[in-house]
Amino acid sequence: MNNKENKVYGEGDLIEDEISLGKLIKLLWSHKNTIFAVILLCTVSATVYLFFATPIYQAQSVLRLAPVKAFDALNGTGLYDLNPEQALQRVGAALESHDLRLKFYRANQKLFGSINDEQNGMERKFEAFSKVAFKILQPDHKKELGLSPYIGIQLTYPEGVDGAAIVNGLVEAAIRTEREIISSDFKVFIKNRLSRLELKTIAMRAKYEAEKEARIANLLEADSLKKMTLQDELKALREKIKTERMNRIEKLNEAIAIATTLGIEKPTTPSALSDNGKVLQGNSFKAEVNNQTIPLYFFGSKVLETERDVLLNRRSDDFAEPRIPEIQKELRLLEHNRSIETLNQRENDLLFFEGQATLHEETARLRNLNIDLAKMKLVVVDQPAVEPVEPMKPRKSLLLILSFVFGLFLSFLVVLMRNQKEDS
């Protein structure tokens, strides 16, 4: 019984709902002019807003890694080390630089259109514009694992501003600025390296001069020592020879005295002296064998006097000693040390520096480095900025649809509220 009652009650509700919906439709239809007016008002309001609202556009450029071979010439010099990741980060940092943006703005004010307001201060207005208009694009490493690195710049700008030209110009200015910085750093590195090589050459020259002077001093000292030694030896030999000559003269004087006393004027022998006064008969030959040294006086006074006079009249005894000519020859050689003369006559001492060839080669290499950094590709412009076809906001079609829906909803609400007021 209860189930039947419930069933009947449910059907009655459904019929009542259908009647209420029908009444609602009739009610809305009866106020169609109001509904149309409200929708028209909302649509016209949206249209007026679209007509007077300033369109906002968006332009962006994306940069990616340059090929590794683009840096081979620079890295091959051994003075600079730059890889694609570093180059991309440097260009990205330049794009983020407010100073670079301000310089670009000052040089290209025509591109910024309505931003140029001299009454409110152009640079202050640009700073305010720059803070909200520019955005640096970077990959989210948490969400984009495995993707190649990139850096981009996005510009949101009102109508009247040449956004694509600004973005592309900023990218070009950032790349050019970094190229100039790298080129300047590279020139400084070359200059510093050449300065170090020059200082090293000066140090090597000083070392060489000191070694050369020390070598000459050693040679002169050795020659002086050898010369004094030879002169001492020569003096000793001459004194020795003179002593021997004087001793010989004394011996000859004694022998002359003995020979004079014995009456020996000419050379004789002991046996001949013993046979003095005896007459030998017939043909005879007398031989004498004696192993004893015959005294000098047997040579006779005349021979001995002659030898003594010669010894007394001798001016030099040098010929009597074979070593003396050798000493004199060595002394003459020491008068001119050809090694010292050769060292002093060197015209280009640099040729004799140890390691000079390596320094000269490195200096020549640095002075002849000719790398065209102006054409070096720091990054690849993967997506240049282009002029957008339609504004980012307001979106006309979406705004008109929303205004229509809002107008419809608002008109229904107005009709229902009016009807409820009339019923009460």
Helices and strands as residue ranges (DSSP letters): H 2-30, H 32-52, E 56-65, G 68-71, H 72-75, H 84-96, H 98-107, G 109-115, G 118-120, H 122-133, E 134-137, E 150-158, H 163-262, H 270-274, G 296-299, H 301-313, G 318-320, H 323-334, H 338-344, G 349-352, H 356-367, G 373-375, E 379-383, H 396-423
